[in-house]
Amino acid sequence: MNFLRLFAFTAASLLASSSAFAALIGATVTGTLQFGSNPTNFFSPGSGFVPAGYLNSSPGTNTVVISGSANEFGFGDGFTNPLVANFSDTQLIINTTFVSTASPSSWVMTFSSSAFSGASLSLINQTYNPGLLSSLVGNLITITWAGGGTFGPNMPLQATYNIGMQGVGVPDSGSTGLMFAGALLIGMVGLRRLKLAR
């Protein structure tokens, strides 16, 4: 019977630890986008540069609830189509596609949410040149691009960040599979010993 208790405890622990990775969907986040020294928040619908179809275009605010199926923040003008910041349960993806040749100015994005407190931010990959600078301090993520250079039509730029909640990194699928295989093995050994003891 002790082995069944051990198995139940191990399985419950694994389920609890895996649920700690899924923390951003449903969280409220406020976003800002500023170009150069311009103080305007271009993620605010009041700026006139938020395309339809992004969460920050409705209900008319730059504070949104993170969704698994929609892009949270968008900006568009005649040169970018558009500049997007999209959250998932564990990641932040920033991308830009230029629709005509452009020499863009620098920009700074910030995202604040109580869900970020105690989390870690790590860059997975990026194609921005120069590269993006990023930080997570308290509940504030800051992403900075120095701008400059010339980018041709339909040239995509993207950066992907993992957001590890509660200071824990995002597990890969192989690690998760090994954890559950271990729990299953403990249970099988326990059942076998119970049968042998009878």
ABEGO torsion letter per residue (X at the ends): XAAAAAAAAAAAAAAAAAAAABAABGBBBBBBBBBEABABBAABAAAGABBBGBAAAOAGBABBBBBAABBABBBBBAABOBBBBBBBAABBBBBBBBABBBBBBBBBBBBBBAAABGBBBBBABBABOBBBBBBBBEABBBBBBAEEEBBBBGBBBBBBBBBBBGGBBBBBAAAAAAAAAAAAAAAAAAAAAAAAAX
